[in-house]
Amino acid sequence: QILRSLRWGVLLQPIEPLSQRLLFPLTSIGFMLIVLLPARLGEIARPYLLQQNTRISFGSATATVVLERILAAIFILCLFAVSISFIDVPKWIIDFAKVFTLILLLIIGLLIMGSLTKTQRTMNKIIEAVLPVRFAALAKRIIETFYSGMSALGKKRHTLTIIMLSALIWGALILTNWLLFRALDMNLGYLA
C-alpha cells in the first residue's frame, strides 16, 4: 500500500506535489472501496477524495488512476507472456489475450495522440462544431484537466520512477502469494 501511495505521489507531482501524510490515507480508502464495491467502483473514490482535500481537479486525478490501470494491464500481459511460455494454455485464452492487447494498445495510442497539442486543438474544434457553447466549454475543460493528469509521463525521471514502483508493487504481490503457498506447504513452484 505504501508503494502504491508513493507511485500515486509521483504521478501527481507535476500537477501538485503532495505529502504522503495526505496521500497514504486516500490511497488506503480508495483501495478498500475497490474491494468492497462491485465493478471497481472504488477507483472513483481516490480522485474524488483528492479533489476534496487539494486544488487538484477530479479530471486530473482520474487521469492518474487511468495511468495506474494501464500500467497494471501492461504488467499483467507481461506476466501472462512469461507464463504461457512455460505452461500449456487453451487457445481461447491466448485469443482473449491478443484481443486484450489490441484494446490496450488502442487505448495507449489514443491517450498519446490526445496528449499532443495539435490533436487537442483538433478535438476542441470538433467539440465546438458538435456541441452547444455551454457544453463545449465543459467538454474542453474536462479533456484539458484529464490530459494534465498525464503530465508525469512527459518527464523521463518520473516515468522511470513510476515503472520501478509498479515493478516493486507487482513483485510484492507475487512475493505475498509465494509466501502464502509456502505457509500452506503448497509446493507449486515459482510459476504458480
CNS distance restraints for C-alpha pairs under 8 A (distance, minus, plus):
assign (resid   1 and name CA) (resid   5 and name CA) 6.18 0.50 0.50
assign (resid   1 and name CA) (resid  24 and name CA) 7.76 0.50 0.50
assign (resid   1 and name CA) (resid  27 and name CA) 7.47 0.50 0.50
assign (resid   1 and name CA) (resid  28 and name CA) 6.88 0.50 0.50
assign (resid   2 and name CA) (resid   6 and name CA) 6.12 0.50 0.50
assign (resid   2 and name CA) (resid  24 and name CA) 6.80 0.50 0.50
assign (resid   3 and name CA) (resid   7 and name CA) 6.12 0.50 0.50
assign (resid   3 and name CA) (resid 165 and name CA) 6.39 0.50 0.50
assign (resid   3 and name CA) (resid 168 and name CA) 7.44 0.50 0.50
assign (resid   3 and name CA) (resid 169 and name CA) 6.20 0.50 0.50
assign (resid   4 and name CA) (resid   8 and name CA) 6.19 0.50 0.50
assign (resid   4 and name CA) (resid  27 and name CA) 7.37 0.50 0.50
assign (resid   4 and name CA) (resid 165 and name CA) 7.64 0.50 0.50
assign (resid   4 and name CA) (resid 166 and name CA) 7.84 0.50 0.50
assign (resid   4 and name CA) (resid 169 and name CA) 6.92 0.50 0.50
assign (resid   5 and name CA) (resid   9 and name CA) 6.21 0.50 0.50
assign (resid   5 and name CA) (resid  20 and name CA) 7.13 0.50 0.50
assign (resid   5 and name CA) (resid  23 and name CA) 6.07 0.50 0.50
assign (resid   5 and name CA) (resid  24 and name CA) 5.32 0.50 0.50
assign (resid   5 and name CA) (resid  27 and name CA) 5.79 0.50 0.50
assign (resid   6 and name CA) (resid  10 and name CA) 6.41 0.50 0.50
assign (resid   6 and name CA) (resid  20 and name CA) 7.23 0.50 0.50
assign (resid   6 and name CA) (resid 165 and name CA) 7.75 0.50 0.50
assign (resid   7 and name CA) (resid  11 and name CA) 6.30 0.50 0.50
assign (resid   7 and name CA) (resid 161 and name CA) 7.79 0.50 0.50
assign (resid   7 and name CA) (resid 162 and name CA) 5.79 0.50 0.50
assign (resid   7 and name CA) (resid 165 and name CA) 5.97 0.50 0.50
assign (resid   7 and name CA) (resid 166 and name CA) 7.33 0.50 0.50
assign (resid   8 and name CA) (resid  12 and name CA) 6.13 0.50 0.50
assign (resid   8 and name CA) (resid  23 and name CA) 7.79 0.50 0.50
assign (resid   8 and name CA) (resid  64 and name CA) 7.22 0.50 0.50
assign (resid   9 and name CA) (resid  13 and name CA) 5.88 0.50 0.50
assign (resid   9 and name CA) (resid  17 and name CA) 7.21 0.50 0.50
assign (resid   9 and name CA) (resid  18 and name CA) 6.52 0.50 0.50
assign (resid   9 and name CA) (resid  19 and name CA) 7.67 0.50 0.50
assign (resid   9 and name CA) (resid  20 and name CA) 7.40 0.50 0.50
assign (resid   9 and name CA) (resid  23 and name CA) 7.01 0.50 0.50
assign (resid  10 and name CA) (resid  14 and name CA) 7.86 0.50 0.50
assign (resid  10 and name CA) (resid 152 and name CA) 7.24 0.50 0.50
assign (resid  10 and name CA) (resid 158 and name CA) 6.49 0.50 0.50
assign (resid  10 and name CA) (resid 161 and name CA) 7.53 0.50 0.50
assign (resid  10 and name CA) (resid 162 and name CA) 6.78 0.50 0.50
assign (resid  11 and name CA) (resid  64 and name CA) 6.04 0.50 0.50
assign (resid  11 and name CA) (resid 149 and name CA) 7.72 0.50 0.50
assign (resid  11 and name CA) (resid 150 and name CA) 7.59 0.50 0.50
assign (resid  11 and name CA) (resid 151 and name CA) 7.92 0.50 0.50
assign (resid  11 and name CA) (resid 152 and name CA) 5.29 0.50 0.50
assign (resid  11 and name CA) (resid 153 and name CA) 7.90 0.50 0.50
assign (resid  11 and name CA) (resid 158 and name CA) 7.49 0.50 0.50
assign (resid  11 and name CA) (resid 162 and name CA) 7.30 0.50 0.50
assign (resid  12 and name CA) (resid  16 and name CA) 6.05 0.50 0.50
assign (resid  12 and name CA) (resid  17 and name CA) 6.56 0.50 0.50
assign (resid  12 and name CA) (resid  18 and name CA) 7.57 0.50 0.50
assign (resid  12 and name CA) (resid  61 and name CA) 7.49 0.50 0.50
assign (resid  12 and name CA) (resid  64 and name CA) 6.99 0.50 0.50
assign (resid  12 and name CA) (resid 149 and name CA) 7.09 0.50 0.50
assign (resid  12 and name CA) (resid 152 and name CA) 7.08 0.50 0.50
assign (resid  13 and name CA) (resid  17 and name CA) 4.29 0.50 0.50
assign (resid  13 and name CA) (resid  18 and name CA) 6.90 0.50 0.50
assign (resid  13 and name CA) (resid 152 and name CA) 7.16 0.50 0.50
assign (resid  14 and name CA) (resid 151 and name CA) 6.34 0.50 0.50
assign (resid  14 and name CA) (resid 152 and name CA) 5.79 0.50 0.50
assign (resid  15 and name CA) (resid  56 and name CA) 7.26 0.50 0.50
assign (resid  15 and name CA) (resid 148 and name CA) 7.28 0.50 0.50
assign (resid  15 and name CA) (resid 149 and name CA) 6.83 0.50 0.50
assign (resid  15 and name CA) (resid 151 and name CA) 7.51 0.50 0.50
assign (resid  16 and name CA) (resid  56 and name CA) 7.21 0.50 0.50
assign (resid  18 and name CA) (resid  22 and name CA) 7.08 0.50 0.50
assign (resid  18 and name CA) (resid  23 and name CA) 7.09 0.50 0.50
assign (resid  19 and name CA) (resid  23 and name CA) 6.40 0.50 0.50
assign (resid  20 and name CA) (resid  24 and name CA) 5.34 0.50 0.50
assign (resid  21 and name CA) (resid  25 and name CA) 7.22 0.50 0.50
assign (resid  22 and name CA) (resid  26 and name CA) 6.69 0.50 0.50
assign (resid  23 and name CA) (resid  27 and name CA) 5.94 0.50 0.50
assign (resid  24 and name CA) (resid  28 and name CA) 6.10 0.50 0.50
assign (resid  25 and name CA) (resid  29 and name CA) 6.11 0.50 0.50
assign (resid  26 and name CA) (resid  30 and name CA) 6.03 0.50 0.50
assign (resid  26 and name CA) (resid  46 and name CA) 5.95 0.50 0.50
assign (resid  26 and name CA) (resid  49 and name CA) 6.65 0.50 0.50
assign (resid  26 and name CA) (resid  50 and name CA) 7.20 0.50 0.50
assign (resid  27 and name CA) (resid  31 and name CA) 6.16 0.50 0.50
assign (resid  27 and name CA) (resid  46 and name CA) 6.42 0.50 0.50
assign (resid  28 and name CA) (resid  32 and name CA) 6.05 0.50 0.50
assign (resid  29 and name CA) (resid  33 and name CA) 6.22 0.50 0.50
assign (resid  29 and name CA) (resid  45 and name CA) 7.64 0.50 0.50
assign (resid  29 and name CA) (resid  46 and name CA) 7.50 0.50 0.50
assign (resid  30 and name CA) (resid  34 and name CA) 6.30 0.50 0.50
assign (resid  30 and name CA) (resid  42 and name CA) 5.69 0.50 0.50
assign (resid  30 and name CA) (resid  43 and name CA) 6.32 0.50 0.50
assign (resid  30 and name CA) (resid  44 and name CA) 7.72 0.50 0.50
assign (resid  30 and name CA) (resid  45 and name CA) 5.25 0.50 0.50
assign (resid  30 and name CA) (resid  46 and name CA) 5.05 0.50 0.50
assign (resid  31 and name CA) (resid  35 and name CA) 6.50 0.50 0.50
assign (resid  31 and name CA) (resid  42 and name CA) 6.75 0.50 0.50
assign (resid  31 and name CA) (resid  43 and name CA) 7.44 0.50 0.50
assign (resid  32 and name CA) (resid  36 and name CA) 6.34 0.50 0.50
assign (resid  32 and name CA) (resid  42 and name CA) 7.55 0.50 0.50
assign (resid  33 and name CA) (resid  37 and name CA) 5.66 0.50 0.50
assign (resid  33 and name CA) (resid  40 and name CA) 7.96 0.50 0.50
assign (resid  33 and name CA) (resid  41 and name CA) 7.47 0.50 0.50
assign (resid  33 and name CA) (resid  42 and name CA) 4.44 0.50 0.50
assign (resid  33 and name CA) (resid  43 and name CA) 7.67 0.50 0.50
assign (resid  33 and name CA) (resid  45 and name CA) 7.35 0.50 0.50
assign (resid  34 and name CA) (resid  38 and name CA) 7.44 0.50 0.50
assign (resid  34 and name CA) (resid  40 and name CA) 4.91 0.50 0.50
assign (resid  34 and name CA) (resid  41 and name CA) 6.15 0.50 0.50
assign (resid  34 and name CA) (resid  42 and name CA) 4.00 0.50 0.50
assign (resid  34 and name CA) (resid  43 and name CA) 6.12 0.50 0.50
assign (resid  35 and name CA) (resid  40 and name CA) 7.35 0.50 0.50
assign (resid  35 and name CA) (resid  42 and name CA) 7.49 0.50 0.50
assign (resid  36 and name CA) (resid  42 and name CA) 7.68 0.50 0.50
assign (resid  37 and name CA) (resid  41 and name CA) 5.81 0.50 0.50
assign (resid  37 and name CA) (resid  42 and name CA) 6.07 0.50 0.50
assign (resid  41 and name CA) (resid  45 and name CA) 7.77 0.50 0.50
assign (resid  42 and name CA) (resid  46 and name CA) 7.66 0.50 0.50
assign (resid  43 and name CA) (resid  47 and name CA) 7.75 0.50 0.50
assign (resid  43 and name CA) (resid  65 and name CA) 7.25 0.50 0.50
assign (resid  44 and name CA) (resid  48 and name CA) 6.22 0.50 0.50
assign (resid  44 and name CA) (resid  62 and name CA) 7.36 0.50 0.50
assign (resid  45 and name CA) (resid  49 and name CA) 5.92 0.50 0.50
assign (resid  46 and name CA) (resid  50 and name CA) 5.92 0.50 0.50
assign (resid  46 and name CA) (resid  61 and name CA) 7.76 0.50 0.50
assign (resid  47 and name CA) (resid  51 and name CA) 6.07 0.50 0.50
assign (resid  47 and name CA) (resid  58 and name CA) 5.39 0.50 0.50
assign (resid  47 and name CA) (resid  59 and name CA) 7.76 0.50 0.50
assign (resid  47 and name CA) (resid  61 and name CA) 4.80 0.50 0.50
assign (resid  47 and name CA) (resid  62 and name CA) 5.41 0.50 0.50
assign (resid  47 and name CA) (resid  65 and name CA) 7.71 0.50 0.50
assign (resid  48 and name CA) (resid  52 and name CA) 6.34 0.50 0.50
assign (resid  48 and name CA) (resid  58 and name CA) 6.05 0.50 0.50
assign (resid  49 and name CA) (resid  53 and name CA) 6.33 0.50 0.50
assign (resid  50 and name CA) (resid  54 and name CA) 5.86 0.50 0.50
assign (resid  50 and name CA) (resid  56 and name CA) 6.88 0.50 0.50
assign (resid  50 and name CA) (resid  58 and name CA) 7.56 0.50 0.50
assign (resid  50 and name CA) (resid  61 and name CA) 7.16 0.50 0.50
assign (resid  51 and name CA) (resid  55 and name CA) 6.37 0.50 0.50
assign (resid  51 and name CA) (resid  56 and name CA) 5.48 0.50 0.50
assign (resid  51 and name CA) (resid  57 and name CA) 5.51 0.50 0.50
assign (resid  51 and name CA) (resid  58 and name CA) 5.51 0.50 0.50
assign (resid  51 and name CA) (resid  61 and name CA) 7.58 0.50 0.50
assign (resid  56 and name CA) (resid  60 and name CA) 6.69 0.50 0.50
assign (resid  56 and name CA) (resid  61 and name CA) 6.72 0.50 0.50
assign (resid  57 and name CA) (resid  61 and name CA) 6.28 0.50 0.50
assign (resid  57 and name CA) (resid 145 and name CA) 6.87 0.50 0.50
assign (resid  58 and name CA) (resid  62 and name CA) 5.94 0.50 0.50
assign (resid  59 and name CA) (resid  63 and name CA) 6.24 0.50 0.50
assign (resid  59 and name CA) (resid 142 and name CA) 6.17 0.50 0.50
assign (resid  59 and name CA) (resid 143 and name CA) 7.81 0.50 0.50
assign (resid  59 and name CA) (resid 145 and name CA) 5.21 0.50 0.50
assign (resid  59 and name CA) (resid 146 and name CA) 4.55 0.50 0.50
assign (resid  59 and name CA) (resid 149 and name CA) 7.30 0.50 0.50
assign (resid  60 and name CA) (resid  64 and name CA) 6.69 0.50 0.50
assign (resid  60 and name CA) (resid 145 and name CA) 4.97 0.50 0.50
assign (resid  60 and name CA) (resid 146 and name CA) 4.55 0.50 0.50
assign (resid  60 and name CA) (resid 147 and name CA) 6.83 0.50 0.50
assign (resid  60 and name CA) (resid 148 and name CA) 5.81 0.50 0.50
assign (resid  60 and name CA) (resid 149 and name CA) 3.94 0.50 0.50
assign (resid  60 and name CA) (resid 150 and name CA) 7.51 0.50 0.50
assign (resid  61 and name CA) (resid  65 and name CA) 6.66 0.50 0.50
assign (resid  61 and name CA) (resid 146 and name CA) 7.64 0.50 0.50
assign (resid  61 and name CA) (resid 149 and name CA) 6.07 0.50 0.50
assign (resid  62 and name CA) (resid  66 and name CA) 6.24 0.50 0.50
assign (resid  62 and name CA) (resid 146 and name CA) 6.94 0.50 0.50
assign (resid  62 and name CA) (resid 149 and name CA) 7.40 0.50 0.50
assign (resid  63 and name CA) (resid  67 and name CA) 6.22 0.50 0.50
assign (resid  63 and name CA) (resid 146 and name CA) 5.28 0.50 0.50
assign (resid  63 and name CA) (resid 147 and name CA) 6.83 0.50 0.50
assign (resid  63 and name CA) (resid 148 and name CA) 7.94 0.50 0.50
assign (resid  63 and name CA) (resid 149 and name CA) 4.96 0.50 0.50
assign (resid  63 and name CA) (resid 150 and name CA) 6.04 0.50 0.50
assign (resid  64 and name CA) (resid  68 and name CA) 6.33 0.50 0.50
assign (resid  64 and name CA) (resid 149 and name CA) 5.61 0.50 0.50
assign (resid  64 and name CA) (resid 150 and name CA) 6.30 0.50 0.50
assign (resid  65 and name CA) (resid  69 and name CA) 6.34 0.50 0.50
assign (resid  66 and name CA) (resid  70 and name CA) 6.22 0.50 0.50
assign (resid  67 and name CA) (resid  71 and name CA) 6.17 0.50 0.50
assign (resid  67 and name CA) (resid 150 and name CA) 7.35 0.50 0.50
assign (resid  68 and name CA) (resid  72 and name CA) 6.17 0.50 0.50
assign (resid  69 and name CA) (resid  73 and name CA) 6.17 0.50 0.50
assign (resid  70 and name CA) (resid  74 and name CA) 6.25 0.50 0.50
assign (resid  70 and name CA) (resid 104 and name CA) 7.53 0.50 0.50
assign (resid  70 and name CA) (resid 108 and name CA) 7.86 0.50 0.50
assign (resid  71 and name CA) (resid  75 and name CA) 6.25 0.50 0.50
assign (resid  71 and name CA) (resid 163 and name CA) 7.96 0.50 0.50
assign (resid  71 and name CA) (resid 166 and name CA) 7.32 0.50 0.50
assign (resid  72 and name CA) (resid  76 and name CA) 6.12 0.50 0.50
assign (resid  72 and name CA) (resid 166 and name CA) 7.73 0.50 0.50
assign (resid  73 and name CA) (resid  77 and name CA) 6.18 0.50 0.50
assign (resid  73 and name CA) (resid 104 and name CA) 7.67 0.50 0.50
assign (resid  74 and name CA) (resid  78 and name CA) 6.24 0.50 0.50
assign (resid  75 and name CA) (resid  79 and name CA) 6.16 0.50 0.50
assign (resid  75 and name CA) (resid 167 and name CA) 7.90 0.50 0.50
assign (resid  75 and name CA) (resid 170 and name CA) 7.74 0.50 0.50
assign (resid  76 and name CA) (resid  80 and name CA) 6.04 0.50 0.50
assign (resid  77 and name CA) (resid  81 and name CA) 6.04 0.50 0.50
assign (resid  77 and name CA) (resid  97 and name CA) 7.60 0.50 0.50
assign (resid  77 and name CA) (resid 101 and name CA) 7.53 0.50 0.50
assign (resid  78 and name CA) (resid  82 and name CA) 6.34 0.50 0.50
assign (resid  79 and name CA) (resid  83 and name CA) 6.13 0.50 0.50
assign (resid  80 and name CA) (resid  84 and name CA) 6.14 0.50 0.50
assign (resid  81 and name CA) (resid  85 and name CA) 6.58 0.50 0.50
assign (resid  82 and name CA) (resid  86 and name CA) 7.13 0.50 0.50
assign (resid  83 and name CA) (resid  87 and name CA) 6.29 0.50 0.50
assign (resid  83 and name CA) (resid 191 and name CA) 6.75 0.50 0.50
assign (resid  84 and name CA) (resid  88 and name CA) 6.40 0.50 0.50
assign (resid  84 and name CA) (resid  89 and name CA) 6.56 0.50 0.50
assign (resid  89 and name CA) (resid  93 and name CA) 6.79 0.50 0.50
assign (resid  89 and name CA) (resid  94 and name CA) 7.34 0.50 0.50
assign (resid  90 and name CA) (resid  94 and name CA) 6.88 0.50 0.50
assign (resid  91 and name CA) (resid  95 and name CA) 6.15 0.50 0.50
assign (resid  92 and name CA) (resid  96 and name CA) 6.05 0.50 0.50
assign (resid  93 and name CA) (resid  97 and name CA) 6.17 0.50 0.50
assign (resid  94 and name CA) (resid  98 and name CA) 6.26 0.50 0.50
assign (resid  95 and name CA) (resid  99 and name CA) 6.39 0.50 0.50
assign (resid  96 and name CA) (resid 100 and name CA) 6.06 0.50 0.50
assign (resid  97 and name CA) (resid 101 and name CA) 5.99 0.50 0.50
assign (resid  98 and name CA) (resid 102 and name CA) 6.26 0.50 0.50
assign (resid  99 and name CA) (resid 103 and name CA) 6.22 0.50 0.50
assign (resid 100 and name CA) (resid 104 and name CA) 6.08 0.50 0.50
assign (resid 101 and name CA) (resid 105 and name CA) 6.07 0.50 0.50
assign (resid 102 and name CA) (resid 106 and name CA) 6.12 0.50 0.50
assign (resid 103 and name CA) (resid 107 and name CA) 6.22 0.50 0.50
assign (resid 104 and name CA) (resid 108 and name CA) 6.16 0.50 0.50
assign (resid 105 and name CA) (resid 109 and name CA) 5.99 0.50 0.50
assign (resid 106 and name CA) (resid 110 and name CA) 6.14 0.50 0.50
assign (resid 107 and name CA) (resid 111 and name CA) 6.15 0.50 0.50
assign (resid 108 and name CA) (resid 112 and name CA) 6.14 0.50 0.50
assign (resid 109 and name CA) (resid 113 and name CA) 6.00 0.50 0.50
assign (resid 110 and name CA) (resid 114 and name CA) 5.81 0.50 0.50
assign (resid 111 and name CA) (resid 115 and name CA) 6.14 0.50 0.50
assign (resid 112 and name CA) (resid 116 and name CA) 6.80 0.50 0.50
assign (resid 113 and name CA) (resid 119 and name CA) 6.33 0.50 0.50
assign (resid 114 and name CA) (resid 119 and name CA) 5.66 0.50 0.50
assign (resid 114 and name CA) (resid 120 and name CA) 5.92 0.50 0.50
assign (resid 114 and name CA) (resid 147 and name CA) 7.52 0.50 0.50
assign (resid 115 and name CA) (resid 119 and name CA) 7.26 0.50 0.50
assign (resid 115 and name CA) (resid 120 and name CA) 6.89 0.50 0.50
assign (resid 115 and name CA) (resid 147 and name CA) 5.92 0.50 0.50
assign (resid 115 and name CA) (resid 150 and name CA) 7.95 0.50 0.50
assign (resid 116 and name CA) (resid 120 and name CA) 6.29 0.50 0.50
assign (resid 117 and name CA) (resid 121 and name CA) 6.26 0.50 0.50
assign (resid 118 and name CA) (resid 122 and name CA) 6.36 0.50 0.50
assign (resid 119 and name CA) (resid 123 and name CA) 6.09 0.50 0.50
assign (resid 120 and name CA) (resid 124 and name CA) 6.05 0.50 0.50
assign (resid 121 and name CA) (resid 125 and name CA) 6.29 0.50 0.50
assign (resid 122 and name CA) (resid 126 and name CA) 6.31 0.50 0.50
assign (resid 123 and name CA) (resid 127 and name CA) 6.08 0.50 0.50
assign (resid 124 and name CA) (resid 128 and name CA) 6.08 0.50 0.50
assign (resid 124 and name CA) (resid 140 and name CA) 6.22 0.50 0.50
assign (resid 125 and name CA) (resid 129 and name CA) 6.16 0.50 0.50
assign (resid 126 and name CA) (resid 130 and name CA) 6.14 0.50 0.50
assign (resid 127 and name CA) (resid 131 and name CA) 5.68 0.50 0.50
assign (resid 127 and name CA) (resid 136 and name CA) 5.69 0.50 0.50
assign (resid 127 and name CA) (resid 139 and name CA) 7.39 0.50 0.50
assign (resid 127 and name CA) (resid 140 and name CA) 7.42 0.50 0.50
assign (resid 128 and name CA) (resid 132 and name CA) 7.15 0.50 0.50
assign (resid 128 and name CA) (resid 133 and name CA) 6.80 0.50 0.50
assign (resid 128 and name CA) (resid 136 and name CA) 5.49 0.50 0.50
assign (resid 131 and name CA) (resid 135 and name CA) 6.02 0.50 0.50
assign (resid 131 and name CA) (resid 136 and name CA) 5.25 0.50 0.50
assign (resid 132 and name CA) (resid 136 and name CA) 5.86 0.50 0.50
assign (resid 133 and name CA) (resid 137 and name CA) 6.22 0.50 0.50
assign (resid 134 and name CA) (resid 138 and name CA) 6.62 0.50 0.50
assign (resid 135 and name CA) (resid 139 and name CA) 6.08 0.50 0.50
assign (resid 136 and name CA) (resid 140 and name CA) 6.05 0.50 0.50
assign (resid 137 and name CA) (resid 141 and name CA) 6.16 0.50 0.50
assign (resid 138 and name CA) (resid 142 and name CA) 6.20 0.50 0.50
assign (resid 139 and name CA) (resid 143 and name CA) 6.25 0.50 0.50
assign (resid 140 and name CA) (resid 144 and name CA) 6.07 0.50 0.50
assign (resid 141 and name CA) (resid 145 and name CA) 6.11 0.50 0.50
assign (resid 142 and name CA) (resid 146 and name CA) 6.02 0.50 0.50
assign (resid 143 and name CA) (resid 147 and name CA) 6.21 0.50 0.50
assign (resid 144 and name CA) (resid 148 and name CA) 6.20 0.50 0.50
assign (resid 145 and name CA) (resid 149 and name CA) 6.55 0.50 0.50
assign (resid 146 and name CA) (resid 150 and name CA) 7.23 0.50 0.50
assign (resid 147 and name CA) (resid 151 and name CA) 7.09 0.50 0.50
assign (resid 150 and name CA) (resid 154 and name CA) 7.73 0.50 0.50
assign (resid 151 and name CA) (resid 155 and name CA) 7.58 0.50 0.50
assign (resid 152 and name CA) (resid 158 and name CA) 5.84 0.50 0.50
assign (resid 152 and name CA) (resid 159 and name CA) 6.67 0.50 0.50
assign (resid 153 and name CA) (resid 158 and name CA) 6.47 0.50 0.50
assign (resid 153 and name CA) (resid 159 and name CA) 5.10 0.50 0.50
assign (resid 154 and name CA) (resid 158 and name CA) 7.90 0.50 0.50
assign (resid 154 and name CA) (resid 159 and name CA) 7.47 0.50 0.50
assign (resid 155 and name CA) (resid 159 and name CA) 6.19 0.50 0.50
assign (resid 156 and name CA) (resid 160 and name CA) 6.20 0.50 0.50
assign (resid 157 and name CA) (resid 161 and name CA) 6.17 0.50 0.50
assign (resid 158 and name CA) (resid 162 and name CA) 6.06 0.50 0.50
assign (resid 159 and name CA) (resid 163 and name CA) 6.19 0.50 0.50
assign (resid 160 and name CA) (resid 164 and name CA) 6.05 0.50 0.50
assign (resid 161 and name CA) (resid 165 and name CA) 6.06 0.50 0.50
assign (resid 162 and name CA) (resid 166 and name CA) 6.05 0.50 0.50
assign (resid 163 and name CA) (resid 167 and name CA) 6.16 0.50 0.50
assign (resid 164 and name CA) (resid 168 and name CA) 6.26 0.50 0.50
assign (resid 165 and name CA) (resid 169 and name CA) 6.12 0.50 0.50
assign (resid 166 and name CA) (resid 170 and name CA) 6.26 0.50 0.50
assign (resid 167 and name CA) (resid 171 and name CA) 5.95 0.50 0.50
assign (resid 168 and name CA) (resid 172 and name CA) 6.02 0.50 0.50
assign (resid 169 and name CA) (resid 173 and name CA) 6.33 0.50 0.50
assign (resid 170 and name CA) (resid 174 and name CA) 6.15 0.50 0.50
assign (resid 171 and name CA) (resid 175 and name CA) 6.02 0.50 0.50
assign (resid 172 and name CA) (resid 176 and name CA) 6.05 0.50 0.50
assign (resid 173 and name CA) (resid 177 and name CA) 6.44 0.50 0.50
assign (resid 174 and name CA) (resid 178 and name CA) 6.19 0.50 0.50
assign (resid 175 and name CA) (resid 179 and name CA) 6.05 0.50 0.50
assign (resid 176 and name CA) (resid 180 and name CA) 6.16 0.50 0.50
assign (resid 177 and name CA) (resid 181 and name CA) 6.21 0.50 0.50
assign (resid 178 and name CA) (resid 182 and name CA) 6.25 0.50 0.50
assign (resid 178 and name CA) (resid 190 and name CA) 7.43 0.50 0.50
assign (resid 179 and name CA) (resid 183 and name CA) 6.02 0.50 0.50
assign (resid 180 and name CA) (resid 184 and name CA) 6.22 0.50 0.50
assign (resid 181 and name CA) (resid 185 and name CA) 6.11 0.50 0.50
assign (resid 181 and name CA) (resid 186 and name CA) 4.90 0.50 0.50
assign (resid 181 and name CA) (resid 187 and name CA) 6.87 0.50 0.50
assign (resid 181 and name CA) (resid 188 and name CA) 7.37 0.50 0.50
assign (resid 182 and name CA) (resid 186 and name CA) 5.79 0.50 0.50
assign (resid 182 and name CA) (resid 187 and name CA) 6.84 0.50 0.50
assign (resid 188 and name CA) (resid 192 and name CA) 5.84 0.50 0.50
